[in-house]
Amino acid sequence: MNARNHDDGRPAEPSASPGRGAGSSGRGAPEGGGVPQASVDGAPQGGGEARTDVTEGLGRRILALAVPALGALIAEPLFLLADTAIVGHLGTAQLAGVGLGTTVLHTATGLLIFLAYATTPAVARLTGAGRGDEAMARGRDGMWLGVLIGVVLAVAGWLAAPWLVGALGGSGEVQEHAVAYLRWSMPGIPALLAVLAATGVLRGLQDTRTPLVVAAAGFGVNIVLNWALVYGAGLGVAGSAIGTSVVQWAMLVTYLLVLAPRFRAAETGWVPSGAGMRATAQVGSWLLLRTASLRLAILLTVLVATGAGDEVLAAHQLVFTLFSTLAFALDALAIAAQALIGHELGRGDVRTARELTRVMVRWSLWFGVITGILLGGLAWMLPPLFTGEPGVQAAATAGLLVLALSQPLAGYVFVLDGVLIGAGDARYLALAGVVNVAVYAPVLSVIAEVAAGGLGWTVDWSDPWANVPTAPEQLAMLWVGFGFVYMGMRALTLGLRSRSDAWMRAGA
């Protein structure tokens, strides 16, 4: 597929009532399907055994959503891997062209991931409040919004493809293939964005198994179809993009067939509501700002790595790839958090929402500790699997050691992010994201000056920093900045918010 479905951004539902809703007593009417509830009302008075039973019940609910979500998340990058493997046999220029094309697609669709994550908490909250018809209407409106945005992007992308590829440095035969791949990917964009919204609807209904099945089936069909179009029909790079676009529309049709009975039961119809689309767009605007701040932090980090030289940049890419891979499991927990927190707050069961948060934070911290220990132990063995360059290996090892130390912090951040999105706290997340980058950017400039010598600062090289640091030292400093300063700021802003009651708006 052209874009991973787990970008860093996750939006929320802003229209929730600031006061307690129909279920504010803590015992709302869960409607619209989903996992059986496990309220913790009275649990502390029941003794340690009762509380343990409640916690185990919550753990089962979390796993029931997180495990299938993890499978679906892993399936998404396999689309890209399949495209790369198939196109890679055509030649270097073709592969480079696909690389440029997917860079453009990732940027656009990554910023629009709110279509999945805005619908999840909205549908979950309304379902928890016993308003299943409104939940399905909100999901329908989110899907229509995805189609409309997708049509605009598809037309603009087709027309602007040569300019976009040229802006990334593409030229000659590489540019030709990149433009072909980008243009023939455009017809699938409306379906892709609608699929994101449909996925959010099902997650809000506490169903993460269906997206897993659809993603896995789509992956299988995509491989066969792309191979047939690229080699059988002789369409080359364009065939790969066409095949993926066709699969995206097939996935959308599948989701519509799955959701149609629910839409009929809710009597919502298929005609979108302007107010509903505006509500989703309002949430999306905050998410867009939040996601843009995350992308900016990543981009600034890459720019500093680029300025430090090829070895540092290559090693940074290796470390960041492993960071992203580990993030799949944390993303799955965050998805579970969105659905469960939204549902419980919709019911008005604030206590269960708070207990769910505690359980997921504990899990994320332990996950960080375990993966940190594993990464630390494998830091010398992993780089040779990806590169034969000794300099890159040494730098990557240093970066992996810092990444290992920062894993518990990353786990804490990812899960609290999902919790606050599930609560509908998108505005706070967006504004906090701006603050986080505002703090990180000047720190990163200092790191860049010390590591690579030059963002306009005057440095006296006669001091203890007389020699420019080695590549391992440079990458270690860079990941201290990203893994501890930037992620630390996110942990601070998310942690302070989660400890308050400002985000716990009960009811719908």
DOLO-76212 format. One record per residue: residue in three letters; x, y, z of N, C-alpha, C in turn. Coordinates in steps of 0.001 Angstrom, whole numbers, plus 500000, padded with zeros to 6 digits. Atoms other than C-alpha are relative to their C-alpha. Layout:
N
ALAXYZXYZXYZ...
END
This chain:
508
MET500839498816500000500000500000500000500872501230500000ASN499195498806500149501119503571499509500334500685501300ALA499710499302498747501072504612503130499756499098501173ARG500201500752498777501442503089506495498826500583500748ASN501232499603499358498336503190508613500206500293501464HIS499808499774498576499955504026511832500868501228500237ASP499155498831499841501420507382511507500012500411501433ASP499877499563498618502376509259514634498784500772500460GLY501073499137499578499243511324514665498745499273500353ARG501263500603499613496083510449516448499063501084500510PRO500891498942499597493121512841516680498970499591501008ALA500964500274498968490171513021518989498686500664499715GLU501352499522500191486526513917519353499743501211500879PRO500102498798499200485969517530520459498608500300500485SER501355499574499728482198517569520682499420499383501254ALA500510500612498790481911515598523906499628501062501010SER500455499048498995480016517343526637501021500143501103PRO499025499816498931482256518915529287499497499487501326GLY500533500533498765479931517651531952499719498535499876ARG500324501416500060478704514179532773498758499797499151GLY501110500294500880476382512606530263499053499014500637ALA501041500879499524473681510028530499500519498932500908GLY499473501103499203475960507448531991500886500449501117SER499045499458499049477615509611534591500010499283501321SER499976500751498754476706507314537393501078498951500004GLY498972501039500097479379504956536104499434498725499465ARG500616501211500552476874502473534710499122500390498822GLY500745499643501191475891503586531236499484498761499324ALA500561501107500750474166501442528692500846499734498787PRO499157500285501146476797499977526430499198499401498875GLU500819500427501107475189499597523070500835499966498746GLY499306499997501276476257498863519545501076498947499900GLY498998501048500081478307495784520256501249500368500716GLY498715499706499388481735495479521728500342499001501065VAL499486500890498977483642493852524517499225500212501280PRO500715499825498750481784493207527788500751500922500933GLN499393498999499142482387495930530326500480499402501314ALA499461500436498717484383495553533507500186501213500869SER499921498796499186483557498486535729500777499724501264VAL499248500165498764485801499058538686499287500672501157ASP500729499404498902483105500730540749499972499036501177GLY500011500818498798483517499404544226501145499043500101ALA498926500974499974486574497406543344500942500181501159PRO499052499858498910488883498939545931499452499513501325GLN500553500452498734486447498118548696499916498484500070GLY500163501435500015486368494496547606501252499248500376GLY498777500682499619489906493759548714500917499784498829GLY498978500184501018493049492881546831499595498999498944GLU500380501024500969491572489772545213499012500552498986ALA500985499421500907488621491687543779500666500951499019ARG499320499048500872490895494379542448500853499276498965THR499209500780500948493170491766540866499115499459498890ASP500930500512501006490153490214539117499607501092499011VAL500375498887500864489129493621537799501136500340499045THR498842499664500826492646494363536556500210498961498909GLU499855501054500999492838490987534814498925500127498926GLY501067499796500972489474491691533181500321501129499042LEU499598498888500854490742495002531902501134499583499069GLY498896500471500824493904493314530668499512499180498821ARG500549500803501098491858490849528634499351500891498948ARG500631499075500943489892493707527079501056500721499163ILE498926499307500719493093495530526168500623499080498955LEU499370500938500927494668492442524597499074499648498842ALA500955500350501047491481491628522673499999501026498874LEU499933498954501023491873494937520844501417500197499468ALA498632499649500384495642495425520822500646498948499099VAL499317501043500779496735492048519403499574500022498529PRO500365499883501417494630492195516204500449501321499382ALA499541498705500521495501495888515850501466499930499607LEU498581500164500318499183494958515938500169499266498677GLY499920500737501255498639492444513158499678500865498801ALA500369499111501105496914495033510981501081501036499734LEU498935499011500163499662497573511614501208499404499284ILE498862500659500644502336495087510596499695499719498530ALA500368500304501382500384494219507433500198501198499082GLU499927498807500846500454497815506203501361500192499331PRO498713499802500687504214498212505600500368498855499072LEU499725501100500915504190494828503901499568500348498574PHE500375499533501329502361496507501010501191500697499335LEU498846499270500528505340498811500581501157499060499693LEU498922500961500212507776495938500953499757499207498724ALA500333500741501212505943494023498233500251500848498757ASP499748499101501128506007497033495906501492500134499724THR498553499817500144509712497512496558500652498759499399ALA499406501245500495510559493854495953499672499771498528ILE500413500227501391508576493682492719500669500998499062VAL499425498958500857509791496994491306501523499917499982GLY498545500060499915513360496384492471500634499179498903HIS499450500835501062513812493751489778499932500674498632LEU500058499271501267513024496309487069501277500783499743GLY498777499223500164516175498319487719500155501059501073THR499700499000498974517815500968489870499161501258499829ALA500763498768500237516078503945488231498538499818500398GLN501395500252499639512667502347488685499822499972501512LEU500096500086498545513324501568492333500158501378500638ALA499810498651499475514608505080492994498767500859499748GLY501209499245500308511548506523491278498862499669500940VAL501035500405499045509199504499493461500304500572501380GLY499623499428498710511166505685496491499585501452500123LEU500408498598499978510570509332495581498477500126500038GLY501460499937500023506914508696494814499381499670501341THR500553500375498697506244506962498107500310501048501060THR499693498926499052507963509807499975498912501070499965VAL501079499017500140505376512232498595498702499452500583LEU501246500600499517502521509844499348499992499885501513HIS499910500127498548503720509207502909499734501334500681THR500165498684499388503850512907503644498535500419499994ALA501393499574500120500337513574502380499068499150500853THR500926500868499276498569510542503803500324499934501485GLY499637500001498583500531510643507060499347501136500749LEU500644498858499357499138514080507821498492499814500112LEU501447500205500002495619512790507125499589498745500760ILE500326501187499224495770509841509494498865500258500977PHE501092499674499082493190511705511594498689499379499555LEU501238500616500455490522510107509418499766498662500688ALA500156501225499212491197506864511296499792500325501460TYR499983499796498563491814508310514717498983501009500502ALA501098499134499566489119510987514767498731499181500157THR501225500796499930486420508410514100500022499010501158THR499935500998498922487679505923516689499432500519501312PRO500551499533498725487067508009519853498577500507499878ALA501362499496500174483922509607518399498992498859500041VAL500902501149500034482282506266517621499998499285501347ALA499917500685498708483529504720520871499217500748501071ARG500686499214498971482194507574523023498482499933499817LEU501442500027500253478768507657521362499422498609500246THR500455501366499733478485503863521500499930499740501492GLY500004500175498553479414503865525173498842500710500659ALA501125499244499443476709506458525819498659499417499588GLY501257500610500408474122504165524238499364500679498810ARG500524499264501152473744506336521142500611499434498722GLY499402500707501122474626503781518501499665500597498653ASP500368499410501281472708505537515729500873501207499679GLU499132498841500213474712508737516207501444499568499741ALA498643500506500218477921506713516364500191499598498541MET499878500423501387477263505175512958499916501188499048ALA500072498798500835476293508555511529501341500723499975ARG498699499348499949479590509998512709501023499224499168GLY499097500800500821481453507103511109499752500196498518ARG500345499752501410479597507576507829500556501343499522ASP499521498662500376480452511284507805501521500031499875GLY498546500065500087484110510519508463500457499347498705MET499643500672501248484214508153505496499770500914498797TRP500264499062501086482616510723503208501047501109499962LEU498963498970499951485085513345504392501295499475499386GLY498814500604500587487888510963503476499928499952498484VAL500164500048501458486482510505499969500179501383499385LEU499925498645500553486100514254499409501429500539500024ILE498601499558499920489598515067500652500847499219499004GLY499242500839500918490919512157498611499857500429498553VAL500213499547501381489359513435495382500823501256499722VAL499220498766500165490930516870495887501490499681499905LEU498578500360500014494316515333496676500380499261498720ALA499695500779501198494112512943493726500166500910498787VAL499908499074501135493460515733491219501254500866500120ALA498830499141499789496094518010492756501296499215499824GLY498801500821500106498609515183492986500334499627498569TRP499765500343501408498152514170489348500612501188499259LEU499525498809500703498688517739488144501383500442500476ALA498756499475499419501545518579490513501111498967500087ALA499013501075499850503415515255490272501391500379499486PRO498645499655500469506295516538488089500699501012500908TRP499400498986499125506842519562490336500405499394501335LEU499706500610498707506679517501493548501251499131499926VAL498831500870500158509195514966492273501255500833499769GLY498856499129500236511473517722491008500466500695501262ALA499640499336498747511349519444494393500809499084500905LEU499246500966499203512741516255495925501327499626499345GLY498715500245500652515654516260493509499957498969498897GLY500096500987501061514326513769490987500261500611498631SER499704499508501343515581514153487433500217498817499066GLY499723501024500993516003512230484213499059498811500084GLU500805501219500006514827508627484156499341499747501350VAL500577500174498665514273508558487921498742500847500146GLN501172499133499918511897511517487682498843499433499182GLU501038500573500859510019509852484843499260498873500713HIS500639501115499299509378506715486884499261500476501250ALA500652499482498792508548508679490038498670500653499662VAL501242499342500413505944510769488213498955498958499603ALA500933501055500400504389507644486694499421499295501223TYR500473500691498796504198505915490066499050500888500793LEU500817499081499215502799508995491798498644500224499341ARG501266499730500689500174509722489155499054498803500033TRP500887501155500012498854506176488957499642499520501403SER500426500252498622498699506041492746498826500891500392MET501024499019499639496336509026492797498567499450499969PRO501379500510499991493150507125491793499640499219501262GLY500282500767498789493494505050494952499910500833501258ILE499963499169498800493816508005497350498625500172500648PRO501307499888499337490053508583497904499612498729500753ALA500315501262499327489617504899498726500864499810501231LEU499092500156498867492678504884500978499526500812501197LEU500421499145498892491405507807503054498661499546500574ALA501264500531499490487898506343503281500226498730500812VAL499653501208499246489444503055504426500541500362501379LEU499513499555498697491262504927507190498833500318500926ALA501160499652499182487945506313508406499197498758500377ALA500746501226499712486212502927508123500702499168501067THR499231500699498969489001501367510163499740500612501363GLY500298499319498748488391503990512829498618499675500521VAL501361500359499582484679503175512869500003498645500693LEU499979501341499419485329499498513523500770499966501310ARG499273499939498733487920500260516184499124500613501083GLY500896499386499031485409502527517888498920499050500469LEU500968501039499640482989499592517862500675498821500690GLN499213501015499298485718497559519626500275498774499127ASP499714501078500938486416495489516516501309500308499278THR498723499847500707490070495289515493500341498761499180ARG499733501223500766489828491804513984499685500193498516THR500369499793501403488028492875510809501067500772499232PRO498909499331500720490716495432509851501209499103499765LEU498887500933500185493313492707510370499738499082498816VAL500339500918501088491507490307508028500035500723498657VAL500031499241501255490932492990505391501412500366499555ALA498627499620500343494554494174505546500795498799499503ALA499262501197500407495930490637505314499564499527498613ALA500500500402501316493677489762502370500468500971498926GLY499545498998500957494564493015500662501463499827499650PHE498573500218500240498253492269501064500209498859499008GLY499851501143500899497890488895499380499590500322498574VAL500478499634501338495861490244496471500950500999499347ASN499116498964500533498222493187496085501254499395499363ILE498795500636500548501251490942495539499709499381498632VAL500334500692501250499538488857492853499681500995498891LEU500421499038501017497962491810491053501164500860499514ASN498862499172500410501078493963491081500970499227499111TRP499094500817500816503221491136489751499427499818498592ALA500632500204501308500709490501486964500053501264499146LEU500015498750500757500532494169485969501406500467499637VAL498632499536500252504247494939486280500682499151498938TYR499274500896500900505556491864484449499092499362498947GLY500897500648500957502586490097482877499489500966498947ALA500521498998500935501064493221481331501080500953499504GLY498899499155500440504434494942480987499819501475500298LEU500269498596499680503255498150482675501092500642500843GLY498892499451499230506383498553484792499562500665501285VAL500277499286498753506299501069487636498530500389500100ALA501411499618499992502837502277486643499118498825500418GLY500787501175499640501530498722487000499957499769501490SER499965500153498550502631498591490621499034500965500675ALA500898499002499419500771501803491424498544499685499684ILE501375500335500385497671500725489489499483498840500838GLY500416501147499199497570497397491301499652500387501418THR500269499568498635497768499065494696498730500835500066SER501220499191500030495044501559493741498762499116499904VAL501131500926500134492742498732492667499721499295501323VAL500168500687498718493346496901495939499399500938501041GLN500564499048499043492564500049497920498495500157499809TRP501442499922500243489169500332496243499297498700500390ALA500587501278499585488534496628496818499859499936501517MET500085499969498543489287497110500508498860500901500460LEU501104499114499628486857500033500675498655499313499789VAL501247500733500252484104497930499079499769498955501087THR500116500999498935484814495211501640499525500633501298TYR500426499307498779484492497668504517498545500443499906LEU501392499578500160481227499000503096499049498819500185LEU500829501192499823479825495464502939499920499599501472VAL499982500337498573480868494881506556499156500977500805LEU500682498972499214479426498164507809498548500214499586ALA501353499750500501476250498197505691498903499527500958PRO501057500415499062474179496086508146499896500914501219ARG500028499093498851475160498407510997499372501338499619PHE500618498754500450474234501474508979498489499834499854ARG501439500235500154470863499934508125499316499890501354ALA500595500157498668470214498947511739499875501339500716ALA500036498686499351471021502475512896499114500985499249GLU500862499146500828468833503922510104500636501370499754THR499302498737500236471468506540509398499995500394498531GLY499940499699501418471322506266505618501434500196499535TRP498668499852500586474227506884503273500346501445499673VAL499756498590500332473837510628502722500724500666501160PRO499228499411498897476461512528504729499335501236500584SER500454498796499311475711515257507229501115501039499956GLY499003498939500043477470518559506706500548500309501376ALA499561499712498632477573519140510461500957498919500498GLY499130501094499572479094515711511039501371500075499362MET498707499878500674481803516241508442500790501185500546ARG499305498850499414482569519657509907500583499653501363ALA499494500396498681482923518110513376501277499175499863THR498800500805500220485402515546512065501148500861499484ALA498966499110500528487253518240510134500571500893501091GLN499515499166498898487459520372513278501013499241500843VAL499050500838499278489085517528515163501264499819499168GLY498870500225500887491273516895512152500945501178499913SER499121498833500076492560520451512111500976500026501167TRP499089500072498847493964520009515629500988498860499813LEU499095501126500229495359516621514716501051500344498957LEU499061499614501042496930518079511597501156500802500593LEU498958499208499348498793520583513750500890499116500857ARG499227500901499149499834517864516190500927499113499168THR499204500877500853501004515526513442501110500774499299ALA498982499173500648502816518359511676501160500278500952SER498921499756499032504746519081514873500883498765500152LEU499221501235499923505803515431515088500885499834498766ARG499239500119501240506863515382511451501149501003499972LEU498960498976499989508787518605511943501165499578500887ALA498935500463499107510706517141514882500845498922499327ILE499275501063500704511620514083512809500835500585498866LEU499286499384501114512577516227509815501231500765500476LEU498860499251499468514799518499511906501121499058500430THR499001500979499576516534515449513346500743499427498794VAL499375500519501223517158514064509846500933501041499386LEU499158498944500563518532517425508693501331500098500738VAL498761499962499223521059517439511527500861498779499673ALA499253501208500366522035513844510715500631500154498621THR499466499779501348522467514838507068501228500901500038GLY498876499084499895524750517709508016501223499379500637ALA498876500654499325526895515368510091500759499044499089GLY499282500864500929527832513254507068499252498727499662ASP500691501183500506526868510115505187499929498874501027GLU499991501096499026527895507687507926498945500221501078VAL500972499692498948525799509433510567498582499877499454LEU501334500072500593522817509739508213499570498554499786ALA500335501406500237522946506064507221499719499279501316ALA500204500641498699523284504958510838498714500489500654HIS501244499461499440520460507270511894498787499322499370GLN501111500665500671518184505717509273499802498593500548LEU500083501354499444518987502261510635499360500024501389VAL500530499911498636518284503279514241498534500417499977PHE501389499532500059515098505125513305499073498904499480THR500805501122500492513860502083511383499667499034501133LEU500250500886498864514250499925514492499067500665501012PHE500907499252499130512571502630516582498561499893499488SER501332500072500598509614502625514168499421498596500095THR500470501385499912509417498833514200499488499686501398LEU500444500215498624509205498704517993498736500787500303ALA501174499164499760506580501423517828498709499315499582PHE501214500703500399504152498994516172499237499487501219ALA500655500546498809503448497284519498499402501114500843LEU500511498878499218503047500631521250498822500657499297ASP501138499486500755500759501864518471498761499145500242ALA501127500896499757498589498801519010499378500268501364LEU500520499636498680498281499645522708499276501333499951ALA500629498688500112497461503237521796498637499900499322ILE501288500202500665494693502069519459498980499427500980ALA500885500546498970493217499969522257499589501087500978ALA500301498904499075493437503024524508498942500920499421GLN500985499123500631491516505159522025498597499420500112ALA501320500624500011488662502684521759499440499823501407LEU500485500305498654488437501720525429499738501256500819ILE500186498771499232488893505168526961498785500756499487GLY501167499326500561486375506701524563498708499334500421HIS501203500750499631483854503964525336499642500217501462GLU500280499856498568484193504230529108499582501426500361LEU500412498627499721483993508013529143498615500266499432GLY501352499878500530480931507780526917498969499425500956ARG500880500599498995479366505512529534499920500850501257GLY499929499224498772480326508034532186500782499299501084ASP499262500775499004482529505464533932501439500510500073VAL498693499358499889485441507718534819500992499112500731ARG499099500828499202486851505264537328500639498899499157THR499440501034500864487251502491534770500986500599499003ALA499077499332500921488840504938532338501341500255500673ARG498761499741499266491374505889534995500761498697500245GLU499341501282499745492088502239535827500603499429498717LEU499454500438501281492515501367532149501303500731499686THR498791499210500242495039504174531877501163499470500821ARG498933500519499136497013502843534837500552498679499460VAL499568501311500487497096499316533420500847500152498740MET499275499861501263498206500419529962501334500719500177VAL498721499338499728500876502749531316500994499005500583ARG499108501019499428502294499894533405500515499072498908TRP499592500894501083502314497623530377501026500667499093SER499089499304500913504010500239528220501379500177500619LEU498706499848499331506728500837530804500763498680500021TRP499344501307500004507439497126531131500458499622498592PHE499595500256501384507480496817527348501278500763499683GLY498805499198500225510018499626527249501223499431500686VAL498877500587499267512184497977529882500502498743499284ILE499614501263500642512143494591528130500675500253498654THR499396499720501309512800495966524637501307500767500153GLY498750499278499757515442498280526065501138499054500330ILE498975500989499653517316495354527584500416499199498763LEU499691500761501213517043493387524330500819500829499012LEU499259499131500916518197496336522235501432500218500473GLY498663499792499462521103496987524554500890498792499788GLY499216501215500188522200493378524336500323499705498549LEU499811500287501427521844493265520539500610501169499236ALA499530498781500672523266496720519817501229499761499134TRP498798500278500787526538495242518530499729498987498889MET500271501057500966524901492428516552499044500419498889LEU500995499619500998522059494180514702500575500774498809PRO499523499210501150523965496751512580500636499191498877PRO499416500766501108526015494144510639498962499287499134LEU501049500632500797522717492604509499499478500936498915PHE500546499010500922521869495835507673501058500671499131THR498952499320500758525213497175506473501350499337500241GLY498651500540499869528753496031505825501044501067500258GLU499070498898499775530298499459506419500354500100501481PRO499607499951498581532319499438509689499645501324500672GLY500307498704499410531820503175510231498530500154500325VAL501446499934499770528056502939509887499605499058501134GLN500287500948498929527994499879512134500321500594501367ALA499592499425498715529873501680514904499058501114500429ALA500909498906499672527652504754514714498624499471500382ALA501315500564499704524473502665514649499981499336501371THR499922500622498673525607500712517710499853501042501096ALA500111498926499008526031503954519643498574500523500076GLY501380499528500016522599505141518539499041499008500626LEU500874501032499441520982501829519470500108499932501521LEU499842500003498542522431501991522980499191501125500636VAL500809498890499487520817505402523508498518499680499839LEU501392500383500233517576504144521956499531498998501045ALA500352501001498990517618501195524360499664500660501331LEU500237499311498728517839503521527348498709500810499986SER501180499133500090514960505655526068498701499244499776GLN501199500765500321512506502818525393498873500120501039PRO501109499815499043510553503064528687499311501350499836LEU500576498673500211510056506775528033499105500004498764ALA500798500077501224508809506047524508498693499262500246GLY501215500734499692506342503482525818498994500851500745TYR500851499098499217504951505974528320499327501029499095VAL500512498959500889504536508609525596498941499448499055PHE500923500537500990502836506398523012498646499679500617VAL501264500418499398500218505047525391499196501192500496LEU500741498828499534499313508356527026499460500805498828ASP500492499354501205498994509809523549498662499388499588GLY501236500678500354496362507186522748498893500241501000VAL500998499744498960494599507739526066499343501359499793LEU500552498652500147494193511465525501499243500165498690ILE500771499972501242493079510957521916498652499334500221GLY501253500665499705490475508488523112499065500861500825ALA500807499108499167489300511119525579499519501223499235GLY500423498839500772488865513694522821500785501255500308ASP499192498857499572491691515953523982500928500477498881ALA499167499690501166492931516818520478500608501390500072ARG499490498626499954493292520552521078501239500085500894TYR498841499970499109495620520041524024501199499320499352LEU498902500725500632497689517499522095500670500844498916ALA499438499157501054498117519922519208500852501121500580LEU499265498882499409499169522857521375501250499505500729ALA498831500573499333501466520650523452501065499608498983GLY499048500361501042503043519406520225500825501182499532VAL499277498786500398503952522959519258501033500373501062VAL499075499689498903505509523558522686501183499037499983ASN498933501004500004507477520320522454501059500303498939VAL499051499687501074509035521267519116500736501299500289ALA499366498715499684509693524816520310501146499825500992VAL498920500280499050511794523400523152501097499172499332TYR499041500927500609513448520694521047500897500679498969ALA499244499404501106514539522873518119501286500694500451PRO498733499373499584517055525071519995500986499013500613VAL499100501021499459518428522062521866500665499241498859LEU499462500714501158518853520297518543501048500836499280SER499006499141500649520704523303517138501330499967500747VAL498773500112499209523196523074519995500681498662499718ILE499446501318500316523626519352519345500656500023498624ALA499442499918501352524178520097515666501319500756499996GLU498767499212499948526800522712516494501141499192500601VAL498957500791499342528694520430518835500398498805499134ALA499734501217500759528349517371516597500594500272498625ALA499571499782501377528838518866513143500595501375499782GLY499364498699500095530036522407513826499330500978499094GLY500411498838500709527753524797512312498601500343499719LEU501273499359500319524347526300512624500101501490500309GLY499831498567499810525802529756512875500576500389501348TRP499410499701498695527245529453516380501519500094499863THR498538499918499951530834530420517182500498499112501121VAL499509500958499017532658527626518924501509500140500122ASP498557499943499759536075527858520517500521498570500045TRP499574501390500079537630524602519384501269499730500806SER498848500247499128540539525087521822499569499434501344ASP500488500551498732538307523917524659499965498479499905PRO500000501474500048537712520238525526499333499414498759TRP500623500505501215535601519946522364500872500306498777ALA499105499549501066538678520756520296499854499172498728ASN500130500847501174538140517819517968498525499729499719VAL501368500331500379534952517218516039499707498571500445PRO500304501351499510533224514207517644499963498978498872THR500065501088500974533376510867515892498548499736499627ALA501354500323500448530368509483514020499171499328501100PRO500786500577498900529301507249516962499611501035501050GLU500312498969499010529519510219519324498938500957499472GLN500978499102500600527559512400516918498600499391500032LEU501323500621500027524733509899516527499465499788501409ALA500439500149498611524631509217520256499422501313500516MET500516498697499582524212512953520899498658500297499340LEU501239499740500726521518513170518240498834499231500609TRP501076500800499428519525510339519800499733500335501462VAL500289499441498677519943511799523266499003501142499840GLY500923498906500261518231514841521803498606499515499671PHE501326500476500408515409512947520118499366499103501058GLY500547501008499098515005510081522584499729500490501402PHE500170499530498624515297512068525798499475501434500089VAL500480498613499922514805515788525117498612500112499374TYR501305499877500658511994515610522566498965499065500618MET500952500937499394510354512449523907499770500339501466GLY500172499566498617510961513779527405499009501138500112MET500983498920500008509028516940526570498599499453499756ARG501312500617500231506206514830525193499512499288501256ALA500379500693498768506242512717528343499542500994501061LEU500364498986499006506106515853530487498623500581499719THR501285499378500319503211517476528651498850498994500072LEU501041501027499921501256514219528365499769499561501439GLY500126500452498619501980513150531933499274500993500875LEU500683498976499207500888516447533467498509500016499690ARG501416499996500381497652516353531503499277498774500536SER500666501237499583496896512732532344499756499954501499ARG500171499987498548497297513402536067498869500921500445SER501106499108499668494608516073535944498675499331499633ASP501321500495500388490870515608535459499451500753498795ALA500500499145501074490629518118532601499598499200498762TRP500275500788501202490614515397529932498873498996500193MET500982501048499714488051513159531635498580500560499915ARG501343499478500232484873514582530100499056498826499772ALA500880501166500062482181512005530758498763500297499169GLY501215499873500797479153511369528581500313500346498568ALA499844499689501419478547512209524941499209501240499657
END
